[in-house]
Amino acid sequence: MSKVVIFFLIFILVMGMLGRLRAPKIKNPFKRKTVKSTVKCEKCGRYNLAGEECACEKKS
């Protein structure tokens, strides 16, 4: 009985290794994505996150 279990586990291990070799390469979804560079206001130097006008430009 134990020989059958050992052969089964070895068979599953070999099938997993062969399947790993044949599987297409999938990109890792958990890798960090690049972040766009931030935009600063030229007048006051505040960061502009939403791409809107800066508060200093609205006053003018």
C-alpha positions, 0 to 999 in steps of 0.5 A: 500500500505504501509503495502505491502512495509513494509512486503516486506522489512521485508521479504527481511531482514529475507531472508538476515539473513537466507542466511548469516547463510547458506553461507560458510565462505569466507576468507577476501581478504583484510586481510594483508598477512604475509611478508617473513623475510628479508635476510641480507648480513652477511658481510656488513649488507645490505638487500638482497631483490631479493635473488641475491648476494650482491655487496660486494660479487661480488667485492671479 
